[in-house]
Amino acid sequence: MLTLWRRQNDMIRKTSRDIDEHLIKQSKNLLGTVSDKEATVSALLEIVRRNARREEVRVLSNMDGIDMAEKESMAKAWHS
């Protein structure tokens, strides 16, 4: 059984889950982590980041909220 910490209302609380040891070992190797906790947190963060990237691609693909004809928006696009 693996014990991990999770954030709930800006707090981390201890919880336990049954996780396949082979899966944990593979995850640690792929993620370059040492502990089970680190592998679990890294894997969960990767899923959250993957979803954020997917959403960004969707927004850009559909041009949601982007008006290429609007001069003010385009003027800001090339300045940092």
C-alpha positions in Angstrom: 0.0 0.0 0.0 1.3 3.5 -0.9 0.8 6.5 1.3 0.7 9.9 -0.4 -0.1 13.4 0.5 -2.7 15.5 -1.3 -3.8 19.1 -1.2 -7.3 19.8 -0.1 -8.4 23.4 0.6 -4.7 24.5 0.5 -3.8 21.8 3.0 -2.0 18.5 2.5 -3.6 15.5 4.0 -2.3 12.0 4.4 -4.2 9.3 2.4 -3.5 5.7 1.5 -4.1 3.9 -1.9 -3.3 0.4 -3.2 -1.0 0.9 -6.2 0.7 -1.8 -8.3 4.4 -1.9 -7.3 5.5 -2.5 -10.9 3.6 0.6 -12.0 5.3 2.7 -9.3 8.7 1.3 -10.3 8.1 2.2 -14.0 6.8 5.6 -13.1 9.9 6.3 -11.0 12.2 5.3 -13.8 10.3 7.4 -16.4 9.9 10.5 -14.2 13.4 10.3 -12.7 12.0 10.3 -9.2 13.3 8.4 -6.1 10.4 8.0 -3.7 6.9 6.5 -4.3 5.4 9.8 -3.1 7.5 11.8 -5.5 6.6 9.5 -8.4 2.9 9.7 -7.5 2.8 13.5 -7.2 4.9 13.9 -10.4 2.6 11.7 -12.3 -0.5 13.5 -11.1 1.0 16.9 -12.0 1.9 15.6 -15.4 -1.7 14.7 -16.0 -2.9 18.2 -14.9 -0.2 19.8 -17.1 -1.1 17.6 -20.1 -4.8 18.7 -19.8 -3.7 22.4 -19.6 -1.6 22.0 -22.8 -4.5 20.2 -24.5 -6.8 23.1 -23.6 -4.3 25.7 -24.9 -4.1 23.8 -28.2 -7.9 23.7 -28.4 -8.2 27.4 -27.7 -5.5 28.3 -30.3 -6.9 25.9 -32.9 -10.4 27.4 -32.5 -9.0 30.9 -32.1 -11.3 31.3 -29.1 -11.3 34.9 -27.9 -8.6 35.8 -30.5 -9.6 38.4 -33.1 -6.8 38.6 -35.7 -8.5 41.6 -37.4 -8.5 43.7 -34.2 -5.6 46.1 -34.5 -5.2 46.6 -30.7 -4.9 42.9 -30.0 -2.5 42.3 -32.8 -0.3 45.3 -31.8 0.0 43.7 -28.3 0.8 40.3 -29.8 4.3 41.4 -30.9 5.4 43.2 -27.7 6.4 41.8 -24.4 
